[in-house]
Structure formats: structure tokens, C-alpha cells
Amino acid sequence: MDPPAPNETERPDPSKANEAFTILSDETRLKVLQALWEAHDPADETPMRFAQLRERIGVEDPGRLNYHLNKLLGHFVRRTDDGYELMDAGKRIVRILLSGTAIDDPEIEPVAVDISCWYCGGQPEWSYREGWRYLECTNCDARCVESFPPGVISKTEFPPSGLRGRTPNEINEADRIWGAHRRASVMDGVCPECAGEMPVTSVEICEDHQPDWDEYQYCEGCGSIFWMLVSHVCEGCKYRWRMPTLFYPSRHPAVVAFYYDHGNEFDLATYEQRELLLRFEEELLSEDPLRICISIPLGDEVLRLTYDDQMEVVDVDRRE
């Protein structure tokens, strides 16, 4: 039988996940992973001998350690002629633990950071709680989506490990870079969590969009300040990402060139340029097939990009 084509690969078997959870449920096995990680040197990947491993984790009975190693072999640990070492899956498990996700629960009180609110130009404050990074404007009560508290202009997941050894401004910059790369991965159809396929699953267009732009308040009908929202869902791990269509032009070289021709180095990954999104203009050209036009006015020119239902560019038009 021929192997399945790449896009026909079967979904993960839940029983395999149960098996992995069972393997990792033992304290001794977790100590093995930790010991191999601590001994791991990326510049000199020397496996650990059985006797060294046994001494490191304090297991007196060699048979007991051998039993647990056999459970880990082929899943998280590899045995070589020189000893034992972590497989990539084992490294990922340890990295999850080191990131502090679901373990650490730090909180950082609101502190001013060196950026401006892209709605009103006021001073935002950065804070962290329950695994989420918050940017909250101290000058306006902007509420771009219904789920955000008033004044919160941005809220994203950020691992606790990203807080260590950094000032609030450094944390904010690390968060910006981390989030920008994850968002770009989603727009390119690759899940930032598991690297699985992450296609567009829906493009939501509010039929009677009426946000209050004077007060930067969301539309009561759709719960967002933005007219069109795109959802991606990973086919493997079910991770979901939802964002305005207005983010998508930032991935197209014609947009970067358009701004560059007008003397601007365009990078929507920066907070300083986030306000440029609010100048883009959307138009629904047709529903079947779905065609969305996003126009970018700049100087005496307009750049128009037309997207299909998978947010792929089907036409680019630059005119005066």
C-alpha cells in the first residue's frame, strides 16, 4: 500500500497521547529527563553513561532504573553506544517545564512602557497575570473586542520564562517579537504550537458593523471593533488563532515596497506602526466567491490587495 500523501496524513491517535502521559506520570522517569537535560551541552552532545545517570538521580537498584529507561526509550530517550541522550521529544517536554507554563504563576503589577496607544496616542501600562500579558492605556477606555476589559488594547499569552532577568520594557519587546513571529506563522498556515497545518477555517464579516470609532468601542453586533475577522484552526492540535483581515497585508512584499517608496520602513510587527492598521480600508467585493479588497492610501497613491477565502492575494493594484 502506498503511504498517504502529505495532506492526507491521519490525525494523531488519542491512544498515543494517553501512552505518552502514562510514560511521563512516573517521578523517576521525569528525573531521568531532567538529569539528561542538565548534562546536555548543545555544543558537545555527549551521551550519559548508565552509571553516571544512576548516580545523578540517586537510584540504587540498577534494575529499577533500567526498567524506567526502557519505558522512555523510543519516545523521549535514545540509547547509543556511548550512553543515553534525550530525543527531540524529550527536549520539548523539558522545555515546556522550564517555560513555567501551568507551573509558575507570577504576577507583575502595571508599569509604564516606552510605546504609545495606537488608538489615542496615550501612555500604556504593561502587566502580567495568569499567563497573559496585558497592555492597558491609561488615557482611554478603548475596547477593541468584547472579551477585553475597558482600556486593554492588547492581551496575549506569554510564557513565564520570558519574564526572567528582563526589565518591563525588555519583556514587552520580547513579547512583541515572540508574538509577531507566531502571528506570521499562523498567516503562513503553520501552527506555532505544533507545526501542523493551520488553514483559514472562517472569515467572519459583520452584516451591520457599527463600532464607535470616536470612543474606540467594539460593535455590539459582532463584539469587535474590526469589520472582518479571520480564524485559523490547527488540524493537528486544534490550536485556534483569530485576527483582523487588516493584519494580512503586512505579509505581502508589495506593501513593504509601497511604504519604502514613500520613505517609510514598514514593519507592522512594531507597536509604533500598529496604528497604520486603522488607516487601511476594507471592501467586500463579492461573497461567492469571497473576495475582499484592502486599500492602503499613502500620499497621492493607493495600493489595493484583493484576497480570497483563504486570505491568499489574488490581485495587486497600485494607482494614483
Stockholm file with secondary structure:
# STOCKHOLM 1.0

chainA/1-320         MDPPAPNETERPDPSKANEAFTILSDETRLKVLQALWEAHDPADETPMRFAQLRERIGVEDPGRLNYHLNKLLGHFVRRTDDGYELMDAGKRIVRILLSGTAIDDPEIEPVAVDISCWYCGGQPEWSYREGWRYLECTNCDARCVESFPPGVISKTEFPPSGLRGRTPNEINEADRIWGAHRRASVMDGVCPECAGEMPVTSVEICEDHQPDWDEYQYCEGCGSIFWMLVSHVCEGCKYRWRMPTLFYPSRHPAVVAFYYDHGNEFDLATYEQRELLLRFEEELLSEDPLRICISIPLGDEVLRLTYDDQMEVVDVDRRE
#=GR chainA/1-320 SS CCCCCGGGCCCCCHHHHHHHHHHTTSHHHHHHHHHHHHHCCTTSCCCBCHHHHHHHHTCCCHHHHHHHHHHHBTTTEEEETTEEEECHHHHHHHHHHHHTTTTCCCCEEEEECSCCCTTTCCCEEEEEETTEEEEEESSCCCBSBTTSCTTEEEEEECCGGGGTTCCHHHHHHHHHHHHHHHHHHHHTTBCTTTCCBCCEEEEEECTTCCCBTTTTBCCTTTSBSSSEEEEEECTTTCCEEEEEGGGGGGGCHHHHHHHHHTTCCCCTTSGGGGGGGGGCEEEEEEETTEEEEEEEEETTEEEEEEECTTCCEEEEEEEC
#=GC SS_cons         CCCCCGGGCCCCCHHHHHHHHHHTTSHHHHHHHHHHHHHCCTTSCCCBCHHHHHHHHTCCCHHHHHHHHHHHBTTTEEEETTEEEECHHHHHHHHHHHHTTTTCCCCEEEEECSCCCTTTCCCEEEEEETTEEEEEESSCCCBSBTTSCTTEEEEEECCGGGGTTCCHHHHHHHHHHHHHHHHHHHHTTBCTTTCCBCCEEEEEECTTCCCBTTTTBCCTTTSBSSSEEEEEECTTTCCEEEEEGGGGGGGCHHHHHHHHHTTCCCCTTSGGGGGGGGGCEEEEEEETTEEEEEEEEETTEEEEEEECTTCCEEEEEEEC
//
